[in-house]
Amino acid sequence: MQLEMFVAMVEEGSFHKAAKRVLRTQPAVSISLRKLEQEIGAALFDRTNRNACVPTSSGQMLYEYAKRLLNLRDETVSSLQELHNLKSGKIRIGANESTSLYLLPKLILAFREKYPKIKIEVYRQLSARLPNELRQRNLDLAILSYAPDDADLESTLILSDELALIAAPTHQLANRDRVHIRELGVESFIAHNVRSPSREKVIDAFRRFQTPLNISIEIATIETIKKFVAMGLGLAFTPLMCVQEELARRELVTIPVEGFRYDRTLWAVRRRQESHSHVGEAFLELLKTAIPKPEASRQPAGEPQSEKIASDIIN
């Protein structure tokens, strides 16, 4: 306030006009400027001329810095208001391959339609490494296929997605209403070469039925797995959300498996016990409300497969 009064005095040239500008009385402005001079240890105005309010060399220097400080204050307040109103800001999101490719794009599109000026940074990383990235504050939010059992992290369930057996439409099992795991012991499988909860569930299911799991090809990306399956090189278990477009185009089919069902969950994870940004809260709210479960890829046994399979995960 002292600097505001001082700048008003310099620019208005009189106590009366300066007091009116800052909504104070003339004595209040005079007292404030006297205190400012005492703090600085130098006169700010040349008082030898009663008809003019001319700043001294110290006053002129202070005026230049005071203008910068007041402008910076106004800019800060404006930026904070924009941030709170979600007109600016940034969010850093970490996710694994499947989430980055098949879930986040449509979510980010929906978020940017509502908040077009928010900057979004997406970092693709193995799920196992993302909790540490959160602790190191390299991320604001991570989307994981499991809920970390760590006291310093909190998890919110956002999606339950079935792990589906996929095949080429020309595969000998493609037209079956269902198969049992025991029938799959003679088939070749294409698998992701990263150990994950989904892969372990498949291995456990085959072990439980004492059926060999013949993994003939291991690949680093789900996109390549889908292409190999479509070429007829083997079967694969993939998250249902990852094959919606291929199912819609009839490039792949899913085959229900007796003796095995695994609902793969996705969790939004962030640091616990701290104040979260308005941007982070808005994105989490979108995650919780905008993701219904993907439609089933097959009708019940005995009914024909639907002509239309949803290709969108969010409406």
N, C-alpha and C positions, 0 to 999 in steps of 0.2 A: 504493500500500500504506500509506503514511503516513496518507492521508485515511481509508482503511478502518479503520485502528487507532484513529484519532481519533474517528470516528463511533461505533465499537463502545464506546469508553471512555465517551463521552457517554451512550449509550443503555443500557449495561449498568451503569454506575456504579461499577465496580471493575476493578482490573488483572487479577484472577483470571478474572472472567467475560469481559472483553474479550479476553484472551489465548486463552481456550478458543474463543471465537467465530471468531477469525481464524486459529486453528491455529498460534499462536506461543507462545513462552515469555513469562512476565511480564517478565523483564529486557529481552527484545527489544522488547516494547511500550513499556516505560519509556524505553529509549534512543531509539526512533523518535519518540516524542512530544517528548522533549527537543530532538532535531534539528529537528523541525517548529517548535517555539517559537523556536529560534535563526534559522531561515530567515524566519519572520514578524516576529521582533523584538518579540514580546509574549508574556506568559504566557497560556496557554489555559485553565488551571484554577486555581481558588482553593485553594491548599494550606494555608490557615490552619486549615481544618477537616479533621482526619485521618479523620473518620468519614464524610465525604461527598465525592463527586467532582463539584463544581459548576463549570460553565464560566464563565469571565469574559465580559465584554461582547465582547471580541475572539474568545473561544472560541465564543460563541453565534452571532456573525456568520459565523465560519468554518464552523460546523456547518451552517448553512442553505445556504451555497454548496457545501460538500462533498457534502451529500445530492443536490443538483442535478447536480453533476459525476458522482457515482457512478451516479445514475439514467440520465444521458445515456450513460455508458459502457456500461451494461447494455443500453440501448435500441439503441446502435450495434452491439454484438456480436450481439444478437438479429436486427437488420435484415440484417446481413451474412450470418448463417446462413440466414435466409429467402431472401436473394438467391441464395446458392450452391445452395440446395435448390430453386430456381425456384418459391418460394412468394410472391415479390414481384418487382418490377422493371418495366422498360418497354423496348420496342423500337420504333424508328421505321423504317418501311419505305417506300421510294419505288418507284413503278411507273407504267407508262403505262396508257392507257385499257383495252386488251384484258386486260392482266394483272390490273388492279384489279377488273375486272368478272367475268372468267371463270376466273381461276385462284386469286386470293387468298382469296375468300370461303370456299371449302371447305377451303383450307389453314388459314386462321385458325380455322375451326370445329374442325378436328382438333387444332390446337395448344391451343385453349382447353379442350377436353375433357381434355387432359392437364395443362395448367397454367392453371387457371381464374383465378388471381389476377394473372397477368401482364397489364399494360396494353399494348395494341397500337395504334400510331398509323400510319395509312396516308396517304401524301401522293401524290396523282395528279399526274404531271408528264410532259412529253415526255422520251423516253429520252435525247435529246441533252443535256438539262440535268441529268440525275441524277448523273453523275460529279462535277460541281462541287459539288452538294449534299453528296455524300459527303466531299469534301475540306474543305468548310466545317463539317463535323461536324454538319450539320443532319439527317443520316440515319445509321442504323447499318448498313443494308443496302438495296441497290437491285436490282431485277430488270429486266434490260435485254434487248433483242433482239439485242445484239451484245456481244462482249467487248472492253472498252476497251484500247487498246494504250498503257497508261500504267504506268510503273514503280511508282507509289505506290498502285496498285489491284490487287487479285487477284480473279480470276473463277472461278466454279465452274459447269460445265454442269449444268443441272437438267432441261431438256426439249428435245426435238426435235419440232417440230410442223409438219405439212405446210401449205403455202399452197394453198387449194382454190378452184376455180372454182365459184361457187354460182349457182343460177338458181331461178326459180319453177317449181313442178311443171307449170305450164301452158305453159312456154316451149317453143318448137319443138325445142330441143336437149335437153330434159330427159330424154328416154328414150334418148338415144344412149349406147352403151357407152363411147365416147370421141370426142373431136374433135381436130383438129389446129389449131395456132395460126393457120395460113393461112385456116381457115374462119371465124375470129373477126373478120376485118377488116371485116365488114359489120355487126357487132353493136355495140350501144351499151353502154357500161360506166359503172358508178357507182364512184367512187373516193374514198378518204380524202384530204382536202386537205392532210394533213401528209406531207412528204417523209420516207420511211423506207427502210431496206434492202429491205424486201419490195416496195415500190412500184418501186424502181429495178430489181429483178430482173425484174419483169413488163415494164417498158419495154424493158429490154435484150433479153428474149426475143422480143418483137414486132419489135424493130429487126433482130434477127439473121435473122428469116425475112422481112424486108422487108414486114411486114404492118402496116397502120395500126391504131393503138390509139385508138378513138373514145371518149374520156371525155366523156360528155354532161352528167354531174352530178358535182360534187365536194361532199362533205359532211364535217362535222367529227367525227361519231361513228360507230362501227361499228354501234351499235343502229339508227340511222337508215338506214344503208346496207342492213342486212338487211331492214328494213321496205319500203324502196323496191324491192329485188329481189323480195321476196315479192309486191309489187303488180304485177310484170311490167314495171317501168320500165327494166330493163336487167340485165346480168350484173355480177358483181363477184368479185374475188379477196380472200378473207379467210382468216385463220388458222383451221384446222379446229377448234381448241378453242373458238372463238367461236360456232360454229353447231351445236353438238351437240344442244341442246334443240330447235332448229327442225327439224333433220334427224329427230329422234325423233318429232316431231309431224307430219312430212311437210309442213311449211310451206315448206321449201326442199329442194333436192336438190343434190348435187355432180356435176360432170361431169369425168371424167379427161381431161387434156389431153396429147396427144402433142407431144413437142418441148419440154415444160416441166415441170420438177419443182423445187420449192424447199422444202427442209426448213428451216424457220425455227427458230432456236435461241433458247432463253432462258437467261440467265446470272444467277446470284446474284453480285453484286459488292460488295466492301467494301474498306475501307482495309487496306493491306498493312503488315506489320511493326509491329504493335502488339497489345497484349493485348486480346482481345475478351471481351465480357461472357458470362456463363453463359447468359443469355437468348438472345443473338445466336447462340451456338454451337448451342443447342438448336433454334432456328428453322431454321438452315442445315441441320442434320442432318435435320429434317423435309422440307425442300425436296429433299434428295438421295435420300431413301428413299421418299417418299410419292407420287411423280408418275410413273406409267407413261405411255407414249406413248398418245394417244387412239386409239381403234379406227378402222380405215379406214371411210369412209362408204359404200364400195361393195364388192361382191364382184367377183372377176375377170370379165372379159368373157365373156358367154354365160350367166352365172348370175344368178338374180334377186337383187335387193337384199334384204338381211336384213330380217326383220320388226322386229328390235330393234336400234337404234343406240344405243350407250352415250351417256348424257347426263352421266355423271360423269367428271371428269378424274382424280380420285383415288378409291381404293377406300374 
